[in-house]
Amino acid sequence: MRYWGKEGGNEHGNGKKLTRSSEWNEATRIRVHAFHKGAGEMAISVRVLPTCIPTPERIGIPRSVLQLCERMHGLLVVVGPTGAGKTTTVAALVHH
C-alpha cells in the first residue's frame, strides 16, 4: 500500500480486523485499526504515534515509580484505557 508512506510497515489481519502501522514521514508515525462492529458495520481508529521515546519526567512519571523500576525483583503493572499512554509509559521506563 504505497499511500501509507514507507514500505515495510507492520500489518496484521485475520479477515475480521486489520491493524497497520507505518511512518508517514520522518516525524510522524500512524496506526490504523479497522474492524467489524457486527451487523455488517465497520469501524476505523487512527492514532498518531510519537517517533521518539519521551523521558519519564516529560510525561510526569513520579520519582517513586522510577525507584520501583530500579529494584532487581518484582512486577510493575501498567493499566488504563485505550490511548491513555500505557505503551509510552512502559517505553519511557525501559529506556530510563
N, C-alpha and C positions, 0 to 999 in steps of 0.2 A: 504494500500500500504506500505508494510514493507520497501521497498527500500528508502522511504523518511525519515527514521530515526525514531524518537519518534512517537508513535501513538498519535492521538489527535490533529493533525494539523488542520487548518481551510481549508475547501474545499467548493467552491461554483460553481455551474454549471447549465446550462439551456439547454443543448443539442447542443448549438452553440459555447459555450465557457466554459472554466474551469479555475478557479483560485485556486491554492493550496499553502499554506504557512506552513512551518514546520521547526523544528530545526534539523539541520544535526548532530550537536554535541553541546557541551556546549557553544562553541564560535561562531557558525555560524548558521544564520537563512537564509532561502532562500524563494523566492516567485516565482512560476512558473505560467505563464498565457498562455494558449493555446487557439487559436480561429480560426474560419473560416474567410478567407480573401475574399472569393467569388470564383465562378467558380471552386469549388472543392479544392481550395488551403487552406492549413493550415499554421499558423504561431505560433511561440512559443517565449516567452520572459522569461528570467531567471534573477533574481536580487538577489544579496547578500545583506542582511539587517543587520544593526548593532544590537548587542544584548543588548546594554545599551544606555541610553539616553545621548547624549553629552551635555555639558554645552553650554549656549549661547555664551560665549567667545570663546570656541573651534571652533564653526562653523562660527564665525565672525558676530554675530548679534550686530548691533550698540547699544550703551547705550541708544540712543534716542528711539529705538523701545522697549527696556525693560521698559523705563519710560511710554510709551503708555500703556503697559500691566498692569501697576500699577494703572491705573485710574479705577474708580468704574463704569463708563458708557462708551459705545462706541462699535465700531465694528472694528476689525482688519482683513483684508482680505489678505491671503497669496496665491499668484498665481505663476504659472510657468509651464514649460513643464514637461513631464514625466521624472522622475529621477533627477529633479532639487533640491530635498530636502524639498519639502513642508511639508510632514508629519514629517520629522526630525525636521524642524524648529518649527512647532506647538508643538511637544512633548517637545522640549527644553524650549519653552516659558511657557508651562503649568507647567512643572516640576520646573521651576525657581520660 
